[in-house]
Amino acid sequence: MFLSDQRRATADFGDEAGLLINAGAAALSGGKRLRGRFCIAGWEAVTEAAAPSTSVDSEAPGEVLAAAAALETFHAAALVHDDVIDNSDTRRGRPAAHRALEASHRNAGWQGDAAAFGRSGAILLGDLLVAWSDDLLEEGLALTDADRAAAARAEYATMRREVTIGQFLDIAEESAYRSEPDERHAERALRVASLKSARYSIQQPLAIGAALAGADAAQATALAAFGHPLGMAFQLRDDVLGVFGDEIETGKPSGDDLREGKRTVLIAYAREAMPLPARRIVDELIGDPTLDAGQVASLQQIIVDTGALSRVETLIADYAREAERSLSGARLGNHAVGRLRDLAQASTVRTT
């Protein structure tokens, strides 16, 4: 319905405007929808606690569904911009938005640099998706009372600020690591994981859903204590998949994070276990977009041999246990807590 409305509203703007709208629709297709699902789960957990007879299988009200849709739309915007930043060619097994727009320019026989057009178009596409996410959120908040709307809006604003800063810290770390002592690399990588992913992917969506249900301070605290460590485990799993993931499963080439130069905890742990000359060789390779399959395989083996992969797997398990413990005794709906545990499993034990 929303996309249909957007197409009708821009129908008189010409075919070029339609190209951007269609790119937005493509960016919104696919994915795990975890952020929307956690938003609904946060609402369920608080709502069921207030009225235990409430079925968590009944459909959430319009304001909650709108917030969930807004979160997924904002996530699509972040992915579009992220792929431009990382110069990624693919997303979910399809051309990344800037590559698809580049191809449209080339196929139309337009004047100028097709790659530059694709990048510029994708930046504007991400901005459009952010605007759409705001529209969806506000349409939904108009359906609820002022206090709950204000609380949800504040949580959404926090999420937007933090993930933007986290994204900047992520790209900064690819250069700043050289001026930081090696022993601080893991700590700094965890800071990026917290801001760029943990809060944005799980903690804040839960908080937004809970706010729409009228959560009190204790319930909000319990959900945050669950959401943040689970979000950390989620991002660390992403880091592992970014190095070792199967392209068929992830939709991105195996070892893509190595080519992009991501300074993750996985890399920090590997470097800690290596002598200085070996670190220098690894540093020369990480971030080289021309790495071939053999070089990627060599770096993967180094990460395994140094024990870095094992350490990260242990950290994922520790964070998951911390999240699980936070639910014990929390004043949240029993059935909804079961749903949260299922989502935790889906977030940390996955191949995509």
DRENDO-1510 file (C-alpha; in Angstrom, 1 decimal, always signed):
<recs>
REC; n; res; u; v; w
REC; 1; MET; +0.0; +0.0; +0.0 .
REC; 2; PHE; +2.7; +2.5; +1.0 .
REC; 3; LEU; +4.7; +1.9; -2.2 .
REC; 4; SER; +1.6; +2.1; -4.3 .
REC; 5; ASP; +0.9; +5.5; -2.7 .
REC; 6; GLN; +4.4; +6.6; -3.5 .
REC; 7; ARG; +4.1; +5.6; -7.1 .
REC; 8; ARG; +0.8; +7.4; -7.5 .
REC; 9; ALA; +2.2; +10.5; -5.8 .
REC; 10; THR; +5.2; +10.7; -8.2 .
REC; 11; ALA; +3.5; +9.4; -11.4 .
REC; 12; ASP; +3.7; +12.8; -13.0 .
REC; 13; PHE; +7.4; +13.3; -12.2 .
REC; 14; GLY; +8.6; +11.3; -15.2 .
REC; 15; ASP; +10.3; +8.0; -15.8 .
REC; 16; GLU; +13.5; +9.0; -14.0 .
REC; 17; ALA; +11.5; +9.5; -10.8 .
REC; 18; GLY; +10.0; +6.1; -11.3 .
REC; 19; LEU; +13.5; +4.7; -11.6 .
REC; 20; LEU; +14.2; +5.9; -8.0 .
REC; 21; ILE; +10.9; +4.7; -6.6 .
REC; 22; ASN; +11.5; +1.2; -8.2 .
REC; 23; ALA; +15.0; +1.2; -6.7 .
REC; 24; GLY; +13.5; +1.9; -3.3 .
REC; 25; ALA; +11.0; -1.0; -3.8 .
REC; 26; ALA; +14.0; -3.3; -4.7 .
REC; 27; ALA; +15.9; -2.2; -1.6 .
REC; 28; LEU; +12.9; -3.1; +0.6 .
REC; 29; SER; +12.6; -6.7; -0.7 .
REC; 30; GLY; +14.1; -9.7; +1.0 .
REC; 31; GLY; +16.0; -9.8; +4.3 .
REC; 32; LYS; +15.3; -11.4; +7.7 .
REC; 33; ARG; +13.0; -8.6; +9.0 .
REC; 34; LEU; +14.6; -9.0; +12.4 .
REC; 35; ARG; +14.3; -5.3; +13.4 .
REC; 36; GLY; +10.5; -5.3; +12.7 .
REC; 37; ARG; +10.1; -8.6; +14.5 .
REC; 38; PHE; +11.9; -7.4; +17.6 .
REC; 39; CYS; +9.8; -4.3; +17.6 .
REC; 40; ILE; +6.6; -6.4; +17.6 .
REC; 41; ALA; +8.2; -8.7; +20.2 .
REC; 42; GLY; +8.9; -5.8; +22.5 .
REC; 43; TRP; +5.2; -4.7; +22.3 .
REC; 44; GLU; +4.1; -8.3; +22.9 .
REC; 45; ALA; +6.2; -8.7; +26.0 .
REC; 46; VAL; +4.8; -5.7; +27.7 .
REC; 47; THR; +1.2; -6.1; +26.5 .
REC; 48; GLU; +1.0; -9.7; +27.6 .
REC; 49; ALA; +2.4; -8.8; +31.0 .
REC; 50; ALA; -0.4; -6.3; +31.5 .
REC; 51; ALA; -3.1; -8.7; +30.2 .
REC; 52; PRO; -1.9; -12.3; +30.5 .
REC; 53; SER; -4.9; -13.5; +28.5 .
REC; 54; THR; -3.7; -11.5; +25.4 .
REC; 55; SER; -2.6; -13.8; +22.6 .
REC; 56; VAL; +0.8; -13.1; +21.2 .
REC; 57; ASP; -0.4; -14.7; +18.0 .
REC; 58; SER; -3.0; -11.9; +17.4 .
REC; 59; GLU; -1.9; -9.1; +15.0 .
REC; 60; ALA; -0.3; -6.1; +16.6 .
REC; 61; PRO; -2.1; -2.8; +16.3 .
REC; 62; GLY; -1.5; -0.4; +13.4 .
REC; 63; GLU; +1.0; +1.8; +15.2 .
REC; 64; VAL; +3.2; -1.1; +16.1 .
REC; 65; LEU; +3.1; -2.5; +12.5 .
REC; 66; ALA; +3.9; +0.9; +11.2 .
REC; 67; ALA; +6.9; +1.3; +13.5 .
REC; 68; ALA; +8.1; -2.2; +12.4 .
REC; 69; ALA; +7.8; -1.2; +8.8 .
REC; 70; ALA; +9.6; +2.1; +9.5 .
REC; 71; LEU; +12.5; +0.2; +11.1 .
REC; 72; GLU; +12.8; -2.1; +8.1 .
REC; 73; THR; +12.7; +0.9; +5.7 .
REC; 74; PHE; +15.4; +2.7; +7.7 .
REC; 75; HIS; +17.4; -0.5; +7.7 .
REC; 76; ALA; +17.1; -0.6; +3.9 .
REC; 77; ALA; +18.4; +3.0; +3.8 .
REC; 78; ALA; +21.4; +2.1; +5.9 .
REC; 79; LEU; +22.2; -0.9; +3.7 .
REC; 80; VAL; +22.1; +1.2; +0.5 .
REC; 81; HIS; +24.5; +3.8; +2.1 .
REC; 82; ASP; +26.6; +1.0; +3.6 .
REC; 83; ASP; +27.1; -0.6; +0.2 .
REC; 84; VAL; +28.2; +2.7; -1.3 .
REC; 85; ILE; +30.7; +3.2; +1.6 .
REC; 86; ASP; +32.1; -0.3; +1.2 .
REC; 87; ASN; +32.0; -0.3; -2.6 .
REC; 88; SER; +30.1; -3.6; -2.4 .
REC; 89; ASP; +28.9; -5.1; -5.7 .
REC; 90; THR; +26.1; -7.3; -4.3 .
REC; 91; ARG; +23.4; -7.3; -1.6 .
REC; 92; ARG; +21.2; -10.3; -0.9 .
REC; 93; GLY; +22.5; -12.0; -4.0 .
REC; 94; ARG; +21.5; -9.1; -6.3 .
REC; 95; PRO; +23.4; -6.1; -7.5 .
REC; 96; ALA; +23.8; -3.5; -4.8 .
REC; 97; ALA; +21.6; -0.4; -5.3 .
REC; 98; HIS; +24.4; +1.8; -6.7 .
REC; 99; ARG; +25.4; -1.0; -9.1 .
REC; 100; ALA; +21.8; -1.4; -10.3 .
REC; 101; LEU; +21.5; +2.3; -10.9 .
REC; 102; GLU; +24.8; +2.3; -12.7 .
REC; 103; ALA; +23.5; -0.5; -15.0 .
REC; 104; SER; +20.3; +1.5; -15.6 .
REC; 105; HIS; +22.4; +4.5; -16.7 .
REC; 106; ARG; +24.5; +2.4; -19.0 .
REC; 107; ASN; +21.5; +0.5; -20.5 .
REC; 108; ALA; +19.7; +3.8; -21.2 .
REC; 109; GLY; +22.7; +5.1; -23.1 .
REC; 110; TRP; +22.9; +8.2; -20.9 .
REC; 111; GLN; +25.7; +10.8; -21.0 .
REC; 112; GLY; +28.5; +10.8; -18.4 .
REC; 113; ASP; +30.1; +8.4; -15.9 .
REC; 114; ALA; +27.7; +5.5; -15.1 .
REC; 115; ALA; +29.5; +4.5; -11.9 .
REC; 116; ALA; +29.3; +8.1; -10.6 .
REC; 117; PHE; +25.6; +8.2; -11.4 .
REC; 118; GLY; +25.1; +5.0; -9.6 .
REC; 119; ARG; +26.8; +6.2; -6.4 .
REC; 120; SER; +25.0; +9.6; -6.5 .
REC; 121; GLY; +21.7; +8.0; -7.1 .
REC; 122; ALA; +22.2; +5.5; -4.2 .
REC; 123; ILE; +23.0; +8.3; -1.8 .
REC; 124; LEU; +19.8; +10.0; -2.8 .
REC; 125; LEU; +17.9; +6.7; -2.6 .
REC; 126; GLY; +19.1; +6.1; +0.9 .
REC; 127; ASP; +17.9; +9.6; +1.8 .
REC; 128; LEU; +14.5; +8.9; +0.3 .
REC; 129; LEU; +14.2; +5.6; +2.3 .
REC; 130; VAL; +15.0; +7.6; +5.5 .
REC; 131; ALA; +12.2; +10.0; +4.6 .
REC; 132; TRP; +9.9; +7.1; +3.9 .
REC; 133; SER; +10.8; +5.6; +7.3 .
REC; 134; ASP; +9.9; +8.8; +9.0 .
REC; 135; ASP; +6.6; +9.0; +7.1 .
REC; 136; LEU; +5.7; +5.5; +8.2 .
REC; 137; LEU; +6.6; +6.1; +11.8 .
REC; 138; GLU; +4.6; +9.3; +12.1 .
REC; 139; GLU; +1.5; +7.8; +10.3 .
REC; 140; GLY; +1.6; +5.0; +12.9 .
REC; 141; LEU; +2.2; +7.3; +15.9 .
REC; 142; ALA; -0.9; +9.3; +15.0 .
REC; 143; LEU; -2.9; +6.1; +16.0 .
REC; 144; THR; -1.7; +6.0; +19.6 .
REC; 145; ASP; -1.8; +8.3; +22.6 .
REC; 146; ALA; +0.6; +11.3; +22.9 .
REC; 147; ASP; +2.7; +9.9; +25.8 .
REC; 148; ARG; +3.4; +6.5; +24.1 .
REC; 149; ALA; +4.0; +8.3; +20.8 .
REC; 150; ALA; +6.5; +10.6; +22.4 .
REC; 151; ALA; +8.3; +7.7; +24.1 .
REC; 152; ALA; +8.5; +5.7; +20.9 .
REC; 153; ARG; +9.6; +8.8; +18.9 .
REC; 154; ALA; +12.4; +9.4; +21.4 .
REC; 155; GLU; +13.7; +5.9; +21.1 .
REC; 156; TYR; +13.6; +6.0; +17.3 .
REC; 157; ALA; +15.6; +9.3; +17.3 .
REC; 158; THR; +18.2; +7.7; +19.6 .
REC; 159; MET; +18.6; +4.8; +17.3 .
REC; 160; ARG; +19.0; +7.1; +14.2 .
REC; 161; ARG; +21.7; +9.1; +16.0 .
REC; 162; GLU; +23.6; +6.2; +17.4 .
REC; 163; VAL; +23.7; +4.1; +14.3 .
REC; 164; THR; +25.0; +7.1; +12.2 .
REC; 165; ILE; +27.8; +7.7; +14.7 .
REC; 166; GLY; +28.5; +4.0; +14.8 .
REC; 167; GLN; +28.8; +3.8; +11.0 .
REC; 168; PHE; +31.3; +6.7; +11.0 .
REC; 169; LEU; +33.3; +5.0; +13.7 .
REC; 170; ASP; +33.3; +1.8; +11.6 .
REC; 171; ILE; +34.9; +3.6; +8.6 .
REC; 172; ALA; +37.2; +5.6; +10.8 .
REC; 173; GLU; +38.5; +2.5; +12.4 .
REC; 174; GLU; +39.8; +1.2; +9.1 .
REC; 175; SER; +42.3; +4.0; +9.2 .
REC; 176; ALA; +42.5; +4.9; +12.9 .
REC; 177; TYR; +43.7; +1.4; +13.9 .
REC; 178; ARG; +47.2; +2.4; +12.8 .
REC; 179; SER; +47.5; +5.1; +15.5 .
REC; 180; GLU; +46.0; +3.0; +18.3 .
REC; 181; PRO; +47.9; +0.4; +20.4 .
REC; 182; ASP; +47.2; -3.1; +19.3 .
REC; 183; GLU; +45.8; -4.1; +22.7 .
REC; 184; ARG; +43.0; -1.6; +22.2 .
REC; 185; HIS; +41.8; -2.8; +18.9 .
REC; 186; ALA; +39.3; -5.4; +20.2 .
REC; 187; GLU; +37.8; -2.9; +22.7 .
REC; 188; ARG; +37.4; -0.3; +19.9 .
REC; 189; ALA; +35.9; -2.9; +17.6 .
REC; 190; LEU; +33.3; -3.8; +20.3 .
REC; 191; ARG; +32.4; -0.1; +20.6 .
REC; 192; VAL; +31.7; +0.0; +16.9 .
REC; 193; ALA; +29.6; -3.2; +17.2 .
REC; 194; SER; +27.6; -1.7; +20.0 .
REC; 195; LEU; +26.7; +1.5; +18.3 .
REC; 196; LYS; +26.5; +0.4; +14.7 .
REC; 197; SER; +24.6; -2.8; +15.2 .
REC; 198; ALA; +23.7; -4.1; +18.7 .
REC; 199; ARG; +21.6; -1.1; +19.8 .
REC; 200; TYR; +20.2; -0.4; +16.3 .
REC; 201; SER; +19.4; -4.0; +15.3 .
REC; 202; ILE; +17.8; -5.3; +18.5 .
REC; 203; GLN; +17.9; -3.1; +21.6 .
REC; 204; GLN; +16.2; -0.1; +20.1 .
REC; 205; PRO; +13.6; -2.0; +18.1 .
REC; 206; LEU; +12.6; -3.7; +21.3 .
REC; 207; ALA; +12.5; -0.4; +23.1 .
REC; 208; ILE; +10.3; +1.2; +20.4 .
REC; 209; GLY; +7.8; -1.7; +20.6 .
REC; 210; ALA; +7.8; -1.6; +24.4 .
REC; 211; ALA; +7.2; +2.1; +24.4 .
REC; 212; LEU; +4.2; +1.7; +22.2 .
REC; 213; ALA; +2.8; -0.8; +24.8 .
REC; 214; GLY; +3.4; +1.6; +27.6 .
REC; 215; ALA; +6.4; -0.1; +29.2 .
REC; 216; ASP; +7.4; +1.0; +32.7 .
REC; 217; ALA; +11.0; +1.7; +33.7 .
REC; 218; ALA; +11.6; -1.9; +35.0 .
REC; 219; GLN; +10.3; -3.5; +31.8 .
REC; 220; ALA; +12.3; -1.1; +29.6 .
REC; 221; THR; +15.5; -1.9; +31.6 .
REC; 222; ALA; +14.9; -5.7; +31.4 .
REC; 223; LEU; +14.4; -5.5; +27.6 .
REC; 224; ALA; +17.5; -3.4; +27.2 .
REC; 225; ALA; +19.5; -5.9; +29.3 .
REC; 226; PHE; +18.3; -8.6; +26.9 .
REC; 227; GLY; +18.6; -6.6; +23.7 .
REC; 228; HIS; +22.1; -5.2; +24.0 .
REC; 229; PRO; +24.1; -8.4; +24.6 .
REC; 230; LEU; +22.0; -10.2; +22.1 .
REC; 231; GLY; +22.7; -7.4; +19.6 .
REC; 232; MET; +26.4; -7.9; +20.3 .
REC; 233; ALA; +26.1; -11.6; +19.6 .
REC; 234; PHE; +24.2; -10.8; +16.4 .
REC; 235; GLN; +26.9; -8.5; +15.1 .
REC; 236; LEU; +29.7; -10.8; +16.0 .
REC; 237; ARG; +27.9; -13.6; +14.1 .
REC; 238; ASP; +27.8; -11.1; +11.2 .
REC; 239; ASP; +31.5; -10.6; +11.5 .
REC; 240; VAL; +32.1; -14.3; +11.3 .
REC; 241; LEU; +29.9; -14.6; +8.2 .
REC; 242; GLY; +31.6; -11.6; +6.6 .
REC; 243; VAL; +34.8; -13.7; +6.6 .
REC; 244; PHE; +33.7; -17.3; +6.4 .
REC; 245; GLY; +30.2; -17.1; +5.1 .
REC; 246; ASP; +29.0; -19.1; +2.1 .
REC; 247; GLU; +28.2; -16.7; -0.8 .
REC; 248; ILE; +25.1; -18.8; -1.7 .
REC; 249; GLU; +23.7; -18.3; +1.8 .
REC; 250; THR; +24.8; -14.7; +2.5 .
REC; 251; GLY; +24.4; -13.2; -0.9 .
REC; 252; LYS; +27.8; -11.6; -0.7 .
REC; 253; PRO; +31.2; -13.0; -1.8 .
REC; 254; SER; +33.1; -15.1; +0.8 .
REC; 255; GLY; +35.7; -13.0; +2.6 .
REC; 256; ASP; +34.1; -9.7; +1.6 .
REC; 257; ASP; +34.9; -8.1; +4.9 .
REC; 258; LEU; +38.6; -8.9; +4.3 .
REC; 259; ARG; +38.5; -7.1; +1.0 .
REC; 260; GLU; +36.6; -4.1; +2.5 .
REC; 261; GLY; +39.1; -3.8; +5.3 .
REC; 262; LYS; +36.7; -4.3; +8.2 .
REC; 263; ARG; +38.5; -4.0; +11.5 .
REC; 264; THR; +36.3; -6.4; +13.5 .
REC; 265; VAL; +36.9; -8.2; +16.8 .
REC; 266; LEU; +37.8; -11.2; +14.7 .
REC; 267; ILE; +40.7; -9.3; +13.1 .
REC; 268; ALA; +41.8; -7.8; +16.4 .
REC; 269; TYR; +42.0; -11.2; +18.1 .
REC; 270; ALA; +44.0; -12.6; +15.2 .
REC; 271; ARG; +46.5; -9.8; +15.3 .
REC; 272; GLU; +46.9; -10.1; +19.1 .
REC; 273; ALA; +48.1; -13.7; +18.6 .
REC; 274; MET; +50.6; -12.9; +15.8 .
REC; 275; PRO; +54.2; -11.7; +15.9 .
REC; 276; LEU; +54.8; -8.2; +14.7 .
REC; 277; PRO; +56.2; -9.1; +11.2 .
REC; 278; ALA; +53.2; -11.3; +10.5 .
REC; 279; ARG; +50.8; -8.6; +11.6 .
REC; 280; ARG; +52.4; -6.2; +9.0 .
REC; 281; ILE; +51.8; -8.8; +6.3 .
REC; 282; VAL; +48.2; -9.3; +7.3 .
REC; 283; ASP; +47.7; -5.5; +7.5 .
REC; 284; GLU; +48.9; -5.2; +3.9 .
REC; 285; LEU; +46.3; -7.7; +2.7 .
REC; 286; ILE; +43.3; -6.7; +4.7 .
REC; 287; GLY; +41.5; -3.9; +2.8 .
REC; 288; ASP; +42.8; -4.9; -0.6 .
REC; 289; PRO; +39.8; -5.1; -2.9 .
REC; 290; THR; +41.7; -7.3; -5.4 .
REC; 291; LEU; +42.3; -10.2; -3.0 .
REC; 292; ASP; +41.8; -13.4; -4.9 .
REC; 293; ALA; +40.3; -16.6; -3.5 .
REC; 294; GLY; +43.7; -18.0; -2.5 .
REC; 295; GLN; +44.6; -15.0; -0.5 .
REC; 296; VAL; +41.2; -15.0; +1.2 .
REC; 297; ALA; +41.6; -18.6; +2.1 .
REC; 298; SER; +45.1; -17.9; +3.5 .
REC; 299; LEU; +43.7; -15.1; +5.7 .
REC; 300; GLN; +40.8; -17.3; +6.8 .
REC; 301; GLN; +43.3; -20.0; +7.9 .
REC; 302; ILE; +45.4; -17.5; +9.8 .
REC; 303; ILE; +42.2; -16.4; +11.7 .
REC; 304; VAL; +41.5; -20.0; +12.6 .
REC; 305; ASP; +45.1; -20.9; +13.5 .
REC; 306; THR; +45.5; -17.9; +15.8 .
REC; 307; GLY; +42.4; -19.0; +17.8 .
REC; 308; ALA; +40.6; -15.8; +16.9 .
REC; 309; LEU; +37.6; -17.6; +15.4 .
REC; 310; SER; +37.3; -19.8; +18.5 .
REC; 311; ARG; +37.5; -16.7; +20.8 .
REC; 312; VAL; +34.7; -14.9; +18.9 .
REC; 313; GLU; +32.5; -18.0; +19.0 .
REC; 314; THR; +33.0; -18.1; +22.8 .
REC; 315; LEU; +32.2; -14.4; +23.0 .
REC; 316; ILE; +29.0; -14.9; +21.0 .
REC; 317; ALA; +27.9; -17.7; +23.4 .
REC; 318; ASP; +28.7; -15.6; +26.4 .
REC; 319; TYR; +26.7; -12.7; +25.1 .
REC; 320; ALA; +23.8; -15.0; +24.3 .
REC; 321; ARG; +23.8; -16.4; +27.8 .
REC; 322; GLU; +23.9; -12.9; +29.3 .
REC; 323; ALA; +20.8; -12.0; +27.2 .
REC; 324; GLU; +19.1; -15.2; +28.3 .
REC; 325; ARG; +19.8; -14.5; +32.0 .
REC; 326; SER; +18.3; -11.0; +31.8 .
REC; 327; LEU; +14.9; -12.5; +31.1 .
REC; 328; SER; +14.8; -14.5; +34.3 .
REC; 329; GLY; +12.3; -12.8; +36.7 .
REC; 330; ALA; +11.6; -10.0; +34.3 .
REC; 331; ARG; +7.9; -8.8; +34.4 .
REC; 332; LEU; +7.2; -9.7; +30.8 .
REC; 333; GLY; +4.6; -12.0; +29.3 .
REC; 334; ASN; +5.6; -15.7; +29.5 .
REC; 335; HIS; +4.6; -16.5; +25.9 .
REC; 336; ALA; +6.3; -13.4; +24.6 .
REC; 337; VAL; +9.5; -14.3; +26.4 .
REC; 338; GLY; +9.4; -17.6; +24.6 .
REC; 339; ARG; +9.1; -15.6; +21.3 .
REC; 340; LEU; +12.1; -13.5; +22.4 .
REC; 341; ARG; +14.1; -16.7; +23.0 .
REC; 342; ASP; +13.2; -18.0; +19.5 .
REC; 343; LEU; +14.3; -14.7; +18.0 .
REC; 344; ALA; +17.6; -14.8; +20.0 .
REC; 345; GLN; +18.3; -18.2; +18.5 .
REC; 346; ALA; +17.5; -17.0; +15.0 .
REC; 347; SER; +19.8; -14.0; +15.5 .
REC; 348; THR; +22.9; -15.9; +16.7 .
REC; 349; VAL; +22.7; -19.4; +15.1 .
REC; 350; ARG; +22.4; -18.5; +11.4 .
REC; 351; THR; +24.2; -18.7; +8.1 .
REC; 352; THR; +22.8; -15.5; +6.5 .
</recs>
